[in-house]
Amino acid sequence: MSDKRSEQKIQQGLESIEGPIMFGGEESMLPDLDSLSLFVRAAELGNLTRAAESSFITVPAASRRLSLLEHQFKTQLFERHSRGLQLTAAGERLLALAREVIAQVHYLRSEMSNYGQGKQRVLRIQGNTSAMAQFLPRDIALFQAKYNDIRIVLEESWSEDAVRKLRRHEADIAIVVEGCAVDGLWTRPYRRDLLAAVLSECDPLQGAAIAFEELLDRDLVGLEGGSTLTRLLTSQASAMMRPMPLRVQVRSFEAVCRAVEAGLGVGILPIAAAGGFCNAMRLKVIPLTDSWAMRRMLMCLRSQPDPDSDLGMLVMHLEALAGADDGDD
Protein backbone atom coordinates (compact mmCIF):
# COMPACT_ATOMS: atom_id res chain seq x y z
CA MET A 1 0.00 0.00 0.00
CA SER A 2 2.87 2.34 0.88
CA ASP A 3 4.46 1.60 -2.53
CA LYS A 4 1.28 2.70 -4.29
CA ARG A 5 1.17 5.96 -2.28
CA SER A 6 4.83 6.60 -3.16
CA GLU A 7 4.12 6.11 -6.86
CA GLN A 8 1.20 8.54 -6.64
CA LYS A 9 3.41 11.18 -4.98
CA ILE A 10 6.08 10.78 -7.64
CA GLN A 11 3.48 11.13 -10.40
CA GLN A 12 2.00 14.23 -8.76
CA GLY A 13 5.48 15.71 -8.48
CA LEU A 14 6.20 15.11 -12.15
CA GLU A 15 2.88 16.60 -13.23
CA SER A 16 3.59 19.76 -11.21
CA ILE A 17 6.75 20.52 -13.21
CA GLU A 18 6.27 23.04 -16.00
CA GLY A 19 8.82 22.73 -18.77
CA PRO A 20 11.32 20.08 -19.74
CA ILE A 21 12.37 17.30 -17.39
CA MET A 22 16.16 16.93 -17.49
CA PHE A 23 18.15 13.77 -16.82
CA GLY A 24 21.81 12.90 -16.41
CA GLY A 25 23.34 16.16 -15.25
CA GLU A 26 23.65 19.58 -16.87
CA GLU A 27 26.18 18.68 -19.55
CA SER A 28 24.02 15.86 -20.96
CA MET A 29 20.70 17.70 -20.90
CA LEU A 30 18.84 18.06 -24.18
CA PRO A 31 16.03 20.57 -24.78
CA ASP A 32 12.63 19.00 -25.32
CA LEU A 33 10.84 19.51 -28.63
CA ASP A 34 8.08 21.66 -27.09
CA SER A 35 10.63 24.15 -25.78
CA LEU A 36 12.40 24.32 -29.14
CA SER A 37 9.07 24.83 -30.91
CA LEU A 38 8.17 27.60 -28.48
CA PHE A 39 11.57 29.22 -29.05
CA VAL A 40 11.03 29.18 -32.83
CA ARG A 41 7.56 30.73 -32.47
CA ALA A 42 8.89 33.42 -30.14
CA ALA A 43 11.72 34.20 -32.56
CA GLU A 44 9.38 34.38 -35.55
CA LEU A 45 6.67 36.40 -33.80
CA GLY A 46 9.01 38.58 -31.75
CA ASN A 47 6.41 38.55 -29.00
CA LEU A 48 6.26 36.27 -25.95
CA THR A 49 2.51 36.62 -25.38
CA ARG A 50 1.63 35.63 -28.94
CA ALA A 51 4.15 32.78 -28.85
CA ALA A 52 2.59 31.49 -25.62
CA GLU A 53 -0.93 31.73 -27.08
CA SER A 54 0.07 29.83 -30.21
CA SER A 55 1.70 27.17 -28.01
CA PHE A 56 -1.40 26.92 -25.76
CA ILE A 57 0.50 27.67 -22.55
CA THR A 58 0.52 30.58 -20.13
CA VAL A 59 2.92 33.49 -20.54
CA PRO A 60 4.75 32.67 -17.25
CA ALA A 61 5.19 29.05 -18.38
CA ALA A 62 6.50 30.21 -21.76
CA SER A 63 8.90 32.64 -20.09
CA ARG A 64 10.18 29.88 -17.82
CA ARG A 65 10.78 27.52 -20.74
CA LEU A 66 12.81 30.13 -22.60
CA SER A 67 14.78 30.95 -19.45
CA LEU A 68 15.55 27.24 -19.01
CA LEU A 69 16.88 27.12 -22.57
CA GLU A 70 19.14 30.09 -21.88
CA HIS A 71 20.31 28.50 -18.62
CA GLN A 72 20.97 25.19 -20.34
CA PHE A 73 23.01 26.73 -23.17
CA LYS A 74 24.65 29.22 -20.79
CA THR A 75 23.98 32.12 -23.14
CA GLN A 76 21.36 34.79 -23.75
CA LEU A 77 19.08 33.94 -26.67
CA PHE A 78 16.84 37.02 -26.66
CA GLU A 79 17.18 40.68 -25.91
CA ARG A 80 13.94 41.68 -24.22
CA HIS A 81 12.62 45.15 -25.06
CA SER A 82 9.33 46.92 -24.49
CA ARG A 83 8.61 46.46 -28.19
CA GLY A 84 9.19 42.69 -28.01
CA LEU A 85 11.88 40.04 -28.35
CA GLN A 86 14.99 40.32 -30.49
CA LEU A 87 17.38 37.44 -31.13
CA THR A 88 21.00 37.63 -30.08
CA ALA A 89 23.72 36.11 -32.29
CA ALA A 90 23.43 32.88 -30.27
CA GLY A 91 19.66 32.99 -30.71
CA GLU A 92 20.00 33.36 -34.48
CA ARG A 93 22.20 30.26 -34.58
CA LEU A 94 19.85 28.26 -32.36
CA LEU A 95 16.90 29.29 -34.55
CA ALA A 96 18.54 27.77 -37.63
CA LEU A 97 19.47 24.58 -35.79
CA ALA A 98 16.10 24.27 -34.05
CA ARG A 99 14.27 24.49 -37.37
CA GLU A 100 16.43 21.65 -38.71
CA VAL A 101 15.79 19.51 -35.62
CA ILE A 102 12.03 20.08 -35.76
CA ALA A 103 11.93 19.28 -39.48
CA GLN A 104 13.88 16.06 -38.88
CA VAL A 105 11.51 15.04 -36.07
CA HIS A 106 8.49 15.65 -38.32
CA TYR A 107 10.20 13.57 -41.02
CA LEU A 108 10.90 10.81 -38.48
CA ARG A 109 7.25 10.77 -37.41
CA SER A 110 6.12 10.65 -41.04
CA GLU A 111 8.46 7.76 -41.82
CA MET A 112 7.53 5.74 -38.73
CA SER A 113 3.81 6.38 -39.22
CA ASN A 114 4.00 4.12 -42.26
CA TYR A 115 4.85 1.25 -39.96
CA GLY A 116 2.17 2.15 -37.46
CA GLN A 117 -0.44 2.20 -40.25
CA GLY A 118 0.76 -1.12 -41.65
CA LYS A 119 2.44 0.47 -44.70
CA GLN A 120 5.85 -1.07 -44.08
CA ARG A 121 7.04 -1.04 -47.70
CA VAL A 122 9.09 2.10 -48.22
CA LEU A 123 11.88 2.68 -50.75
CA ARG A 124 14.11 5.75 -50.42
CA ILE A 125 15.71 6.86 -53.68
CA GLN A 126 18.42 9.48 -54.21
CA GLY A 127 18.43 10.72 -57.81
CA ASN A 128 21.18 12.87 -59.26
CA THR A 129 20.16 16.15 -60.91
CA SER A 130 20.59 14.90 -64.49
CA ALA A 131 18.41 11.83 -63.94
CA MET A 132 15.76 13.86 -62.12
CA ALA A 133 15.60 16.40 -64.95
CA GLN A 134 15.21 13.74 -67.63
CA PHE A 135 13.82 10.27 -67.02
CA LEU A 136 13.93 9.11 -63.38
CA PRO A 137 10.57 10.61 -62.27
CA ARG A 138 8.79 8.95 -65.21
CA ASP A 139 10.57 5.63 -64.60
CA ILE A 140 9.62 5.69 -60.92
CA ALA A 141 6.01 6.60 -61.77
CA LEU A 142 5.79 3.49 -63.98
CA PHE A 143 7.09 1.36 -61.11
CA GLN A 144 4.66 2.99 -58.68
CA ALA A 145 1.75 2.22 -61.02
CA LYS A 146 2.65 -1.48 -60.87
CA TYR A 147 3.35 -1.56 -57.12
CA ASN A 148 1.10 1.06 -55.58
CA ASP A 149 1.43 -0.51 -52.12
CA ILE A 150 5.11 0.51 -51.99
CA ARG A 151 5.73 4.06 -50.81
CA ILE A 152 8.46 5.81 -52.80
CA VAL A 153 10.48 8.65 -51.25
CA LEU A 154 12.42 10.35 -54.08
CA GLU A 155 14.97 13.11 -53.42
CA GLU A 156 17.26 15.05 -55.76
CA SER A 157 20.97 15.34 -54.89
CA TRP A 158 24.33 15.84 -56.55
CA SER A 159 25.85 12.43 -57.34
CA GLU A 160 28.42 12.60 -54.52
CA ASP A 161 25.76 13.58 -52.00
CA ALA A 162 23.54 10.72 -53.19
CA VAL A 163 26.36 8.21 -52.63
CA ARG A 164 27.11 9.70 -49.21
CA LYS A 165 23.48 9.33 -48.12
CA LEU A 166 23.41 5.76 -49.43
CA ARG A 167 26.49 4.87 -47.38
CA ARG A 168 24.92 6.49 -44.30
CA HIS A 169 21.79 4.32 -44.77
CA GLU A 170 19.69 7.41 -45.52
CA ALA A 171 18.74 5.91 -48.90
CA ASP A 172 18.17 2.44 -50.32
CA ILE A 173 19.39 3.22 -53.83
CA ALA A 174 21.28 6.09 -55.47
CA ILE A 175 21.22 7.04 -59.15
CA VAL A 176 24.51 8.73 -60.04
CA VAL A 177 26.66 9.71 -63.01
CA GLU A 178 29.56 7.36 -63.67
CA GLY A 179 32.80 8.85 -62.41
CA CYS A 180 32.00 9.56 -58.79
CA ALA A 181 33.47 7.30 -56.08
CA VAL A 182 31.33 4.16 -55.77
CA ASP A 183 33.97 1.75 -54.44
CA GLY A 184 32.50 -0.95 -52.22
CA LEU A 185 28.98 -0.48 -53.60
CA TRP A 186 27.00 -2.84 -55.81
CA THR A 187 26.29 -1.07 -59.10
CA ARG A 188 24.27 -1.69 -62.24
CA PRO A 189 24.04 0.42 -65.42
CA TYR A 190 21.02 2.70 -65.71
CA ARG A 191 20.50 5.16 -68.58
CA ARG A 192 22.85 7.41 -70.57
CA ASP A 193 22.78 11.07 -71.45
CA LEU A 194 24.57 13.17 -74.07
CA LEU A 195 25.98 16.58 -73.21
CA ALA A 196 25.22 19.51 -75.49
CA ALA A 197 26.00 23.20 -75.79
CA VAL A 198 23.04 25.42 -74.88
CA LEU A 199 23.03 28.75 -76.72
CA SER A 200 20.79 31.73 -77.13
CA GLU A 201 18.60 31.41 -80.23
CA CYS A 202 20.32 34.45 -81.76
CA ASP A 203 23.85 33.13 -81.14
CA PRO A 204 25.78 33.06 -84.46
CA LEU A 205 27.29 29.65 -83.70
CA GLN A 206 25.72 27.02 -85.96
CA GLY A 207 26.28 23.36 -86.79
CA ALA A 208 25.00 19.84 -86.25
CA ALA A 209 27.62 19.20 -83.54
CA ILE A 210 30.52 20.96 -81.85
CA ALA A 211 33.66 20.06 -79.90
CA PHE A 212 33.98 21.24 -76.31
CA GLU A 213 37.31 22.95 -77.05
CA GLU A 214 35.58 25.32 -79.48
CA LEU A 215 33.54 26.70 -76.58
CA LEU A 216 36.49 27.51 -74.33
CA ASP A 217 36.93 30.93 -75.92
CA ARG A 218 33.40 31.83 -74.80
CA ASP A 219 32.01 32.73 -71.38
CA LEU A 220 30.39 29.65 -69.87
CA VAL A 221 27.39 29.31 -67.58
CA GLY A 222 27.66 26.27 -65.33
CA LEU A 223 26.41 24.55 -62.22
CA GLU A 224 28.04 25.22 -58.87
CA GLY A 225 31.43 23.62 -58.25
CA GLY A 226 30.14 20.64 -56.26
CA SER A 227 28.36 19.13 -59.26
CA THR A 228 29.80 16.16 -61.14
CA LEU A 229 29.18 17.95 -64.45
CA THR A 230 31.19 21.04 -63.50
CA ARG A 231 34.07 18.89 -62.27
CA LEU A 232 34.01 16.88 -65.50
CA LEU A 233 34.13 20.00 -67.68
CA THR A 234 36.88 21.55 -65.57
CA SER A 235 38.90 18.33 -65.82
CA GLN A 236 38.50 18.17 -69.60
CA ALA A 237 39.49 21.82 -70.00
CA SER A 238 42.57 21.18 -67.86
CA ALA A 239 43.49 18.17 -70.02
CA MET A 240 43.42 20.52 -73.02
CA MET A 241 45.70 22.94 -71.11
CA ARG A 242 42.91 25.52 -71.17
CA PRO A 243 41.30 27.46 -68.31
CA MET A 244 37.62 26.84 -67.60
CA PRO A 245 35.95 30.21 -68.45
CA LEU A 246 33.04 30.01 -65.99
CA ARG A 247 31.35 33.40 -65.79
CA VAL A 248 28.17 32.34 -64.00
CA GLN A 249 27.55 29.44 -61.61
CA VAL A 250 24.04 28.46 -60.56
CA ARG A 251 22.26 25.55 -58.85
CA SER A 252 19.83 24.18 -61.43
CA PHE A 253 19.48 23.36 -65.11
CA GLU A 254 16.68 25.91 -65.43
CA ALA A 255 18.88 28.64 -63.98
CA VAL A 256 21.62 27.75 -66.48
CA CYS A 257 19.13 28.10 -69.34
CA ARG A 258 17.77 31.42 -68.07
CA ALA A 259 21.29 32.84 -67.79
CA VAL A 260 22.05 31.65 -71.34
CA GLU A 261 18.80 33.17 -72.63
CA ALA A 262 19.80 36.46 -71.00
CA GLY A 263 23.06 36.44 -72.95
CA LEU A 264 25.44 35.74 -70.06
CA GLY A 265 27.24 32.88 -71.79
CA VAL A 266 27.01 29.35 -73.19
CA GLY A 267 25.75 26.44 -71.09
CA ILE A 268 26.59 22.74 -71.27
CA LEU A 269 23.83 20.40 -70.15
CA PRO A 270 22.38 16.95 -70.92
CA ILE A 271 20.65 17.36 -74.28
CA ALA A 272 17.31 15.90 -73.16
CA ALA A 273 17.15 18.19 -70.12
CA ALA A 274 18.13 21.28 -72.14
CA GLY A 275 15.64 20.41 -74.86
CA GLY A 276 12.83 20.64 -72.35
CA PHE A 277 13.56 24.34 -71.85
CA CYS A 278 13.95 25.25 -75.53
CA ASN A 279 10.23 25.63 -76.19
CA ALA A 280 9.71 27.97 -73.24
CA MET A 281 12.91 29.98 -73.80
CA ARG A 282 14.69 31.31 -76.87
CA LEU A 283 17.39 28.64 -76.91
CA LYS A 284 19.02 26.11 -79.20
CA VAL A 285 21.16 23.07 -78.43
CA ILE A 286 24.15 21.65 -80.30
CA PRO A 287 25.44 18.18 -79.24
CA LEU A 288 29.09 17.83 -78.21
CA THR A 289 31.26 15.55 -80.34
CA ASP A 290 33.65 14.57 -77.53
CA SER A 291 33.57 10.88 -76.56
CA TRP A 292 33.30 11.70 -72.85
CA ALA A 293 30.15 13.76 -73.55
CA MET A 294 28.14 10.51 -73.64
CA ARG A 295 27.77 9.74 -69.94
CA ARG A 296 26.56 6.57 -68.25
CA MET A 297 24.42 6.58 -65.14
CA LEU A 298 24.61 3.93 -62.45
CA MET A 299 22.26 2.44 -59.91
CA CYS A 300 24.17 2.09 -56.64
CA LEU A 301 23.19 -0.10 -53.68
CA ARG A 302 25.05 -1.13 -50.56
CA SER A 303 24.77 -4.79 -51.59
CA GLN A 304 23.07 -6.95 -54.21
CA PRO A 305 19.35 -7.15 -53.40
CA ASP A 306 17.16 -10.24 -53.28
CA PRO A 307 15.36 -10.30 -56.68
CA ASP A 308 12.04 -10.90 -54.90
CA SER A 309 12.45 -7.96 -52.52
CA ASP A 310 10.93 -4.53 -53.19
CA LEU A 311 14.40 -3.15 -53.87
CA GLY A 312 15.22 -6.06 -56.17
CA MET A 313 12.03 -5.49 -58.16
CA LEU A 314 12.87 -1.78 -58.51
CA VAL A 315 16.35 -2.60 -59.81
CA MET A 316 14.95 -5.04 -62.39
CA HIS A 317 12.36 -2.45 -63.44
CA LEU A 318 15.01 0.23 -63.98
CA GLU A 319 17.32 -2.25 -65.74
CA ALA A 320 14.55 -3.15 -68.17
CA LEU A 321 13.97 0.51 -69.02
CA ALA A 322 17.71 1.07 -69.41
CA GLY A 323 17.84 -1.89 -71.83
CA ALA A 324 15.00 -0.42 -73.87
CA ASP A 325 16.87 2.89 -73.91
CA ASP A 326 19.97 1.17 -75.30
CA GLY A 327 17.86 -0.52 -77.93
CA ASP A 328 16.72 2.86 -79.26
CA ASP A 329 20.26 3.86 -80.27
N, C-alpha and C positions, 0 to 999 in steps of 0.2 A: 504493500500500500504506500509505504514511504517512497519507493522508487517511482511510483506513478506520480506522486505529488512533486517529486524532484523534476521529472520530465516536464510537467505542466509549468513549473517555475522557469525552467530553461526556455521553453517555448514562448512564454509571456515576455521574458527578457529579450529574446531575439526580435519579437514583433514590435517591441517598443523602440528599437533602433531605427532612426531615419537615416537613410544613406547606405553606402556600401559597407559590407561586413568584410573585414580584412583578416587574412590568415598569414602566419609564417613570419611575422616580423616586418618592420618597415621596408627593408630593402627588397623583399620579395612581393610586396603588395602590388596588385594590379587594379586599375580602376574598373568598376563595373560598367556594363554597356549603357545602363540608364543614365549614369553620371556623364559619360561621354556624349550621349545624345543630348542631354540638357546643355552641356557646354557648347555643342555645335549650334543649338537653337539660340542660346544667349549671344553667341558670337555673331550669328546671322541677323538677329533682330536688334542687337545692341540695347536690349532692355530686359532687365531681370523679371519684371512683373509679367510681361508678355511671354517670356520663355517659360516661366512657371505655369502660366495658364495653359500653354500649348502642351506642357508635359503633365498636366493634371495633378500638380502638387502645389502646396502652399509656397508663398514667397520665402518665408523663413527656412523651409525645408530645402528649397532651391539654393538659397544663399549658403546654407550649410554644406550642401553637396559640392558647390564650386569652391568653397573654402577648403574642404577636404582634399580636393584635387590639387589646389595650390600647396597645401601642406605636404601632400604625398610627393609632388615633384620638386618641392623646396624652391619654388619660384613663383613670382606673381604672374598671373595669366591675364588679368584685366586691370585696367585703370578705371576706377569708378568715379564718374563725374555726375553732376546734377542733371546733365543732359542724357546720361545713359552710360553704357559700358563700352570701353574701347580696348581692343586687344593689345597686349605688349608683344614684343618680338617673340618671346617664348610662347605666348598664346597663339600667334600666327602659325608657328610651327606645329603646335599641338592640333590646331584646327585642321591642317592638311593631313596629319597622321590619323586623327580621329575619324575623318571622313573615309579614309582608306579602310580602317578597321571596321567601321560600321558597314561599309559596302561589302567587305569580305564576309562578315557575319550574315548579312542578308543572303549572299550567294551560298554560304554554307547551309543555311536553312532551306533555301530553294532546292539545293542538290539533295539534301537528306530527306526532304519531303517526298521525293519520288519513291524512296524506300518505304516510308510510312504509309503511302497511298498504294503500295503494291506495284508501282512502276519501277522495277529494279533494273531495267535494261537501259543503260545510258552509255553513249559513246561520245567521247570528247575529242574533237578534231581541231588541230592547228593547221591552218592553210596559209601558205605564203602569199604575198600580195599579188604576184602574177597569176597564180592559180585562182585566187578569189575573184580577180577581175575578168577572168576568161571562162573557165569551164567547171570549176569545183562546185559552186552553188547548184548548178543544173545537175551535175552528177550525183550530188548528195540528195537532191530532191527526188530523183528517180529511185534511189535506194529507199528513201523514206516512204515513197508511194507503195513499195513492195512490202516494207516492214514498218507499218505505222505504229506498232507497239514498242518500237525502240525510240527512245528520245535522243535526238542529235543535238549536241552543243558544239557549234562551229564558231571559231574565232580566227580573225586575221592577225598574222604576225610576220615580221621579217623571218627569213629562213633560219638564221642563227637563233633567234628567240624561240621559234617553234621547236627546234631541236632541244634547246635548253629546258623548255617546259616539259617536253617528252621525257627527258632524263630525270626531271624532278617529279615525275608521276603526276603532273598537272594535265596531261593529255594522254590519250590512248594511241593516237596516230598523228604523225606530222607529215604534211606535204611540203617538200622543199625543192629548191633548184639544185641540181647536181653541182658539186663544187664546195659546198659547206662541209664542215667536219661531222661525219656520221659514223666514225669508227666505233665498233662495238655494238652497233644497231643492226637490226634485220631490215633490209631494204628490198624494195621491188620497184621496177620502172612504172611510172605513171604516164603522163602525157608529155608532149614537147611543145615548145613555142619558138617562134622565129623573131629575132629582133629587127626593128626597122627604124629608119629616121623619120621623125615627125616634124613636118615643116608647115609654115603658114602657107595658105593657098596661093598667095601672091609671090611666094619665094621663087626666084628665077631658076633654082636648081631643078633639073628635070632628069628623067631616066627611069628605066625599068628596075634598076638595082644600083646600089652604090657601095663602095668600100668605106669602112669606118675611118680609115686614114684621111680620106677626102674631106671629112667633117671636122678634122682637128684644127683647121684654120678658122673655124667659126666659133662663136660663143655657144656654149651648150647649156641646156636646162636639164638638170638631173634630180634624182632622188637624194635624200640626205645620205651622209657618208656611211651609215650603218647598214645600208641595203646591199644585198648580194650583187645586184645589177651595177651599182655605182663602183663597187670594188672590182668587178670584172672589167668594166670600161677603163678604169684607172690603170689596172694591170696591163691591159692590152696597149694602151697609149704608152705606158712605160716601156713595154717590149719594143715599141717602134721608136724609142728614144725621143718621144714627144711629150710635152706637158699636157695635162688634161684641162682644157679651157672651160671649166665650170663657172658660169656667171651667176646662175640661180640654182639653189637647191631647195626642194620642197618635199612634202611627205606623202604625196599620192599621185597616181597616174593622171587623175583629172587636173590636179594643180599644174603638172608638167604641161599638159595640153593647153591650159588657159594661158600660161606664161608664153608658150610658143605662139599661140594665136595673137597675143599682145605684141609680138615682135621682139621678145627678149632673147631669143636664141633658137637653137635646134634641139629637139628632144630625141631620145632613143628609148623605145619601149617595145614590148611584145606587140607584134603586128595586129593580132586579134583584139587586144585590149585597146590599142590606139584607134583601130578602125571603128570601134564603138563610139568614139567621140567625134569622128569626122563629120557625121551628119548634123550634129548639133553645133559644131564649130567650123570655122573656115580653115580646115586643115587638109593636108595630103600626107600619105605615107609612102616611103620608098624602102623596100627590103634591103638589108645589108647582105653583101656577098661573102663576108668572112665566114669561115667554117665554124668558128666558135659561136657565131650568132644564132645557130640552131641549138637550143638548150634542152636538156632532158630534165624532167622532174622526177622525184623519187617519193615513194611512200616509205616512211620510216616508222618502225615499231621497236620496242625494247627487246622483243623476242618473237619467233615465228608463232603465229596464232593457231589454235585448233581450227581446222576448216569449218567445223560445225558451230563454232562460237559466233556471237554477234560480230566481233571484230574480224574473224576469219571470213564471214560472209561479206562484210564491207570490202575487205581487200580483194576478194574474188570479183565483186561487182566493179570495183575501180579498174582492176586488171582487164576485165572484159571490155570496158569502154576504151581503155588505152590501146588494146589490140585492134579495136574497130578504127581508132584514130590512125594507127599505123597503116591500116589497110587502105585508108583514103589517099595516101601519098603516092 
